[in-house]
Amino acid sequence: MKIKIHLIALMLLVSGLSITTAASAKATAAAVTTTNAMTIDQQQMRANAIKDRVEEIKAMNISEMSATQRKELRHELKGMNKELRSMDPTVIYISGGALILIIILLIILL
């Protein structure tokens, strides 16, 4: 009986993780496709507009806002951050294990 309950719980956990991953992948893909269609000048203009909006948000008095307004601002800032990151695809991601392996190889070779 316990095995069945554990298997059901495991299946629910795994299915929940795949749904959230798919949703975040869709949002990232949408941001990438919109920025890929832009020319370099359009990307620079959009980056400047985002920079101006961030400065406006920094100038706001956030302590007077309600919780829902702060949440909307947070989501807006996260969306703008994703959009800016998709404009500059020159980022290299290295996992922790790969970093340790590179360091070990450098120590061995030097």
CYANA upper distance limits for C-alpha pairs under 8 A (distance plus 0.5 A):
  1 MET  CA      5 ILE  CA      7.00
  2 LYS  CA      6 HIS  CA      6.62
  3 ILE  CA      7 LEU  CA      6.56
  4 LYS  CA      8 ILE  CA      6.65
  5 ILE  CA      9 ALA  CA      6.63
  6 HIS  CA     10 LEU  CA      6.53
  7 LEU  CA     11 MET  CA      6.62
  8 ILE  CA     12 LEU  CA      6.73
  9 ALA  CA     13 LEU  CA      6.65
 10 LEU  CA     14 VAL  CA      6.64
 11 MET  CA     15 SER  CA      6.56
 12 LEU  CA     16 GLY  CA      6.59
 13 LEU  CA     17 LEU  CA      6.83
 14 VAL  CA     18 SER  CA      6.88
 15 SER  CA     19 ILE  CA      6.92
 16 GLY  CA     20 THR  CA      7.06
 17 LEU  CA     21 THR  CA      6.74
 18 SER  CA     22 ALA  CA      6.61
 19 ILE  CA     23 ALA  CA      6.77
 20 THR  CA     24 SER  CA      6.80
 21 THR  CA     25 ALA  CA      6.64
 22 ALA  CA     26 LYS  CA      6.73
 23 ALA  CA     27 ALA  CA      6.98
 24 SER  CA     28 THR  CA      6.78
 25 ALA  CA     29 ALA  CA      6.54
 26 LYS  CA     30 ALA  CA      6.63
 27 ALA  CA     31 ALA  CA      6.92
 28 THR  CA     32 VAL  CA      6.75
 28 THR  CA     82 LYS  CA      7.57
 28 THR  CA     86 SER  CA      8.50
 29 ALA  CA     33 THR  CA      6.69
 30 ALA  CA     34 THR  CA      6.87
 31 ALA  CA     35 THR  CA      6.85
 31 ALA  CA     82 LYS  CA      7.55
 31 ALA  CA     83 GLU  CA      6.05
 31 ALA  CA     86 SER  CA      7.15
 32 VAL  CA     36 ASN  CA      6.48
 32 VAL  CA     83 GLU  CA      7.79
 32 VAL  CA     86 SER  CA      5.83
 32 VAL  CA     87 MET  CA      7.94
 33 THR  CA     37 ALA  CA      6.89
 34 THR  CA     38 MET  CA      7.40
 35 THR  CA     43 GLN  CA      7.54
 35 THR  CA     83 GLU  CA      7.88
 35 THR  CA     86 SER  CA      7.34
 35 THR  CA     87 MET  CA      6.48
 36 ASN  CA     87 MET  CA      8.12
 38 MET  CA     42 GLN  CA      6.21
 38 MET  CA     43 GLN  CA      6.58
 39 THR  CA     43 GLN  CA      6.68
 40 ILE  CA     44 GLN  CA      6.72
 41 ASP  CA     45 MET  CA      6.71
 42 GLN  CA     46 ARG  CA      6.60
 43 GLN  CA     47 ALA  CA      6.54
 43 GLN  CA     87 MET  CA      7.64
 44 GLN  CA     48 ASN  CA      6.68
 45 MET  CA     49 ALA  CA      6.72
 46 ARG  CA     50 ILE  CA      6.65
 47 ALA  CA     51 LYS  CA      6.64
 47 ALA  CA     84 LEU  CA      7.34
 48 ASN  CA     52 ASP  CA      6.68
 49 ALA  CA     53 ARG  CA      6.73
 50 ILE  CA     54 VAL  CA      6.67
 50 ILE  CA     80 MET  CA      7.23
 51 LYS  CA     55 GLU  CA      6.82
 52 ASP  CA     56 GLU  CA      6.82
 53 ARG  CA     57 ILE  CA      6.75
 54 VAL  CA     58 LYS  CA      6.68
 54 VAL  CA     77 LEU  CA      8.04
 55 GLU  CA     59 ALA  CA      6.77
 56 GLU  CA     60 MET  CA      7.00
 57 ILE  CA     73 LEU  CA      8.46
 61 ASN  CA     65 MET  CA      7.95
 62 ILE  CA     70 ARG  CA      7.58
 65 MET  CA     69 GLN  CA      6.50
 65 MET  CA     70 ARG  CA      6.88
 66 SER  CA     70 ARG  CA      6.87
 67 ALA  CA     71 LYS  CA      6.63
 68 THR  CA     72 GLU  CA      6.68
 69 GLN  CA     73 LEU  CA      6.76
 70 ARG  CA     74 ARG  CA      6.63
 71 LYS  CA     75 HIS  CA      6.74
 72 GLU  CA     76 GLU  CA      6.61
 73 LEU  CA     77 LEU  CA      6.61
 74 ARG  CA     78 LYS  CA      6.70
 75 HIS  CA     79 GLY  CA      6.63
 76 GLU  CA     80 MET  CA      6.72
 77 LEU  CA     81 ASN  CA      6.59
 78 LYS  CA     82 LYS  CA      6.76
 79 GLY  CA     83 GLU  CA      6.71
 80 MET  CA     84 LEU  CA      6.66
 81 ASN  CA     85 ARG  CA      6.67
 82 LYS  CA     86 SER  CA      6.69
 83 GLU  CA     87 MET  CA      6.99
 84 LEU  CA     88 ASP  CA      7.35
 85 ARG  CA     89 PRO  CA      7.32
 94 ILE  CA     98 ALA  CA      6.76
 94 ILE  CA     99 LEU  CA      6.87
 95 SER  CA     99 LEU  CA      6.71
 96 GLY  CA    100 ILE  CA      6.77
 97 GLY  CA    101 LEU  CA      6.67
 98 ALA  CA    102 ILE  CA      6.64
 99 LEU  CA    103 ILE  CA      6.74
100 ILE  CA    104 ILE  CA      6.66
101 LEU  CA    105 LEU  CA      6.65
102 ILE  CA    106 LEU  CA      6.65
103 ILE  CA    107 ILE  CA      6.72
104 ILE  CA    108 ILE  CA      6.66
105 LEU  CA    109 LEU  CA      6.54
106 LEU  CA    110 LEU  CA      6.47
